[in-house]
Amino acid sequence: MYNTVLFPTDGSDGASAALDHAVDVARQYEATLHILFVAQTDIGPSGMVDADHDDVAKSDMTGDQHEEVSSGMTNVERDQATLLEEQGQQVVGQVAQSVGDDVPVETVVLQGNPYEQILDYSDENDADLIVMGTHGRTGVDRYLLGSVTEKVVRTSDVPVLTVRMNA
């Protein structure tokens, strides 16, 4: 029934709460567990999502300081993306170690918008199930902070098992 189980994680307690479920399903069905971390690099310096992130952007500097940066990222943003990617490698490595040897594991770190990357990865790797943690936020907190899990649940073509973090 399940050959590929996708476990997106950000290293949070909410994601960790879902790991046991993902491992149990993968073990029961002898499926491969794909552990995915998405370094969110689609946010510009203002904190807003950069809609034109593929275009060439120019910094606000003038004269000799003026610099053209490909893909809309400044050097600072590129350094932050590298740090996020390194953090992601640590997270997926730790999760993979905790799974054990009886479940086949693949790890991957991507950059971009988390929910879009999760859905794209799921499609490209024929995931049969996505297992995600949720922080259990409601009301204004969820509205203001957004919910990657909620967006994946609403738009995924495959079943999504959500696991709420214990309060």
N, C-alpha and C positions, 0 to 999 in steps of 0.2 A: 504494500500500500504506500509506504514512504521509502523512497530511495535516497532522497536528498532533503536534509533538514537544515534550514538556514537559521542561524542564531546571531542576529545583529546585537552588538553590545557597545556600550560607551564606557564600560568599566564601573558603572554606578551600582548602588545597592539594588535598585529596581531591576537592572539587567541580571545581576547575580542571582536574584530570586528566581528567575526563569531558567537559569542554566540547568538545574537538576531535571526539570521537565524536558528540556531539549535533549539532554543526554539519555534520559529514560526512553524517550520515543526512538531516538537513533539506535539505542541498544536493542530495544524490543523488535524493531523492524530491520536490524542489520543495515542501517542506512549510514551514509556519510554525513557527518556534522560539519557544516560550513560556518566558521566563526568569522564574522564581518565587523570591522570597525570603520566608520566613516568620519574622516577628519573634516569637519565643517569649514570649508574654505570659500563658501559662497557669500560671506558677509564682508562688506567693505569696511573702510576705516570709520565710517559713521555709525556702524553697527547695523546698518540696513542691508538687506540682501542686494547684491550687485546684479542687476538684470542684464547688464551688458558685459559680463565677465569674460567673454571671448574676444572682445574688441581690444584694440590698442588704446591704452589710457595714458594720459599725461599727468604728471604730478602738478601741484600748485606752485612749485619752485620756478624762479625766473632766471634768466641769464645762464651762466655756467652751471648752475645747479639743476637746470631743466633736464629731465630724464624721460625718455620714452620707455615704457615698460610693457612687454608683451603680456597678453592675457589679463590685463587690467590689474596686475598685482605689483605693489611697490616692493622694494627690498625687504622692508619690515614685514609686510604681509607674507612674503615668500619665506622669511625666517620663521614666522609663526606657523605657517603651513608645514614646514619641515619639522618643527617641534611637535605639532599635533600628530603628524605621521609617525614620528618616533614614539610618542605616547601610545598611539594605536598599535604599533608593533609590540610594545611591552604588554598591552592589555590582551591582545589575541594570543600572545605567547603564554601568558599566565593562565588564561582560560584553557588553552590547549593542554597545558601540563596538568591541570586539575581534572581533565576528562578521563585520563587513563588510557591504557593501550588497547582495550577491547572495543573501542569505537573509533573507526577511521575519521580523521579530522583534516580539514583544509582550512588554512587561515588566509585572510586577505585584508588589506587596508586600502581604502579608496579615499579620494578627496571629492568634495562637492556638497550638495544638499543631501542630508542624511536620508530622508524618506525616498527621494528620487533614486538615489544610489542603491538603496535596499531593494526597491522594486525592479530596477534595471538588472541588478545582480541576480535576483530571484528568477527573472525571465531568462537571462542568458545562461543560467546554470540549471534550468528546469527544476527549481525547488518544488517539492511536494507539500511542504509545510514551513511556515515561518513561526518561530517561537520568540516572543518579545516580552520584556518586562514593562511594567507601567508604574509610574510613581503614585498613581491614585489621586492626582490633583483634580479638583472640581471647580466649577464656577469661574470666577475672575482669574484665579491663578492659571487654570488650564487655558483660558482664552488669551491671556497676556503672554504666557510662556510658550504656548503651542504644544502640540503633542505629536512627536514623530510616530509613536505607536498608533495613535488615532488616525493619522493620515494614511498609514500603511493599511490598517484595518479597512478603512473606507474605500481604498483604491486597488487593493491587491486582487490579482486573479486567482491566487491560491489561498487555502485556509490559513488563518493567523490565530495561533494560540497565544492569548495574553495572560500574563501571570502578574497579579498585583503584589507589590512589595508589602510585607507585613508591617503594620503600623507600630 
